[in-house]
Amino acid sequence: MYTVTVYGASDDLIEIDGDIREEFGAYNNDGGHLAFGDGTLLSVEYNGFWRFHVIRKGDAEITKVEGTDENTDYSDKITLTWDKPIGFVLFGTNVCKQQAASPPMRPLETP
């Protein structure tokens, strides 16, 4: 099994531990999104607590432990577990989603 754990540290760092290790700077409390190679998408926010919310569940199993004390336990912890390598983690502040499909266009009729 492969695991990746995500949590916030300090007031400006997002930590990735496990089979992928990285530290992302999240300055100015802009929040953002984390995308994983299994298809999981998380939103990120910091308001004294680091909060991670599942926007889209991918193929990995997800467990979440919520932070409860702003002095000692100020971050949610999300763990993804999968039988394949997760592949990658991407952090960004911009996300574009597909809108509802418009009805197909009909061909023009010729007179």
C-alpha positions as CSV (number, residue, x, y, z in Angstrom):
1,M,0.0,0.0,0.0
2,Y,1.1,3.6,-0.7
3,T,0.2,6.5,1.6
4,V,0.4,10.2,1.5
5,T,-0.5,12.4,4.5
6,V,-1.3,16.2,4.2
7,Y,-1.4,18.7,7.0
8,G,-0.6,22.3,7.7
9,A,2.3,23.6,9.7
10,S,2.9,27.1,11.1
11,D,0.6,29.5,9.3
12,D,2.1,29.3,5.8
13,L,3.2,25.7,5.0
14,I,1.4,22.7,3.7
15,E,3.3,19.5,4.4
16,I,3.1,16.3,2.3
17,D,4.6,13.2,4.0
18,G,4.7,9.5,3.2
19,D,5.5,8.1,-0.3
20,I,5.6,11.6,-1.6
21,R,7.4,14.3,0.5
22,E,7.1,18.0,-0.2
23,E,6.5,21.3,1.5
24,F,4.3,23.9,-0.2
25,G,4.3,27.6,0.7
26,A,0.8,28.9,1.2
27,Y,1.3,32.6,1.9
28,N,-1.2,35.4,2.6
29,N,-3.9,32.8,3.6
30,D,-4.9,32.5,0.0
31,G,-6.0,28.9,0.4
32,G,-5.8,26.9,-2.7
33,H,-6.3,23.3,-4.0
34,L,-4.3,20.1,-3.8
35,A,-4.7,17.6,-6.7
36,F,-3.4,14.1,-6.5
37,G,-2.5,11.6,-9.2
38,D,-5.4,9.3,-8.2
39,G,-7.9,12.0,-9.0
40,T,-8.5,13.4,-5.5
41,L,-9.0,17.1,-5.2
42,L,-8.9,19.0,-1.9
43,S,-9.6,22.6,-1.1
44,V,-7.3,24.2,1.5
45,E,-8.0,27.1,3.8
46,Y,-6.2,28.6,6.8
47,N,-8.1,30.7,9.4
48,G,-6.2,29.9,12.5
49,F,-6.8,26.2,11.7
50,W,-5.7,24.4,8.6
51,R,-8.8,22.9,7.0
52,F,-8.8,20.5,4.1
53,H,-12.0,19.6,2.4
54,V,-12.6,16.8,-0.1
55,I,-13.9,18.3,-3.3
56,R,-13.6,15.2,-5.4
57,K,-12.7,11.7,-4.2
58,G,-10.3,9.8,-6.4
59,D,-9.4,6.1,-6.3
60,A,-7.5,6.2,-3.0
61,E,-9.1,5.6,0.4
62,I,-9.3,8.9,2.4
63,T,-9.2,9.3,6.1
64,K,-9.5,12.7,7.8
65,V,-8.7,13.7,11.4
66,E,-9.8,17.2,12.2
67,G,-7.6,19.7,14.2
68,T,-9.3,20.8,17.4
69,D,-6.9,23.0,19.3
70,E,-5.4,26.2,17.8
71,N,-2.3,25.9,20.0
72,T,-1.4,22.2,19.7
73,D,-3.6,20.6,17.0
74,Y,-4.3,23.3,14.5
75,S,-4.5,21.3,11.4
76,D,-6.7,18.7,9.8
77,K,-4.7,15.6,8.6
78,I,-5.8,13.9,5.4
79,T,-4.3,10.5,4.5
80,L,-4.7,8.9,1.1
81,T,-4.0,5.2,0.9
82,W,-4.0,3.3,-2.4
83,D,-2.6,0.0,-3.8
84,K,-0.8,2.0,-6.6
85,P,1.6,4.8,-6.3
86,I,-0.2,8.1,-5.9
87,G,2.1,9.6,-8.6
88,F,2.0,13.3,-7.8
89,V,0.6,16.1,-5.7
90,L,-0.1,19.6,-7.2
91,F,-0.8,22.7,-5.2
92,G,-2.4,25.8,-6.8
93,T,-4.7,28.6,-6.1
94,N,-6.7,28.5,-9.4
95,V,-9.1,25.8,-10.4
96,C,-11.3,25.8,-13.5
97,K,-14.2,23.4,-13.7
98,Q,-16.3,22.2,-16.6
99,Q,-19.7,23.9,-16.7
100,A,-22.8,22.0,-17.4
101,A,-22.9,20.9,-21.0
102,S,-24.9,23.0,-23.3
103,P,-27.3,21.3,-25.7
104,P,-25.7,20.2,-28.9
105,M,-26.0,22.6,-31.8
106,R,-28.2,21.7,-34.7
107,P,-26.8,22.0,-38.2
108,L,-28.1,25.0,-40.2
109,E,-30.9,24.2,-42.6
110,T,-30.3,25.3,-46.1
111,P,-33.3,26.7,-48.1
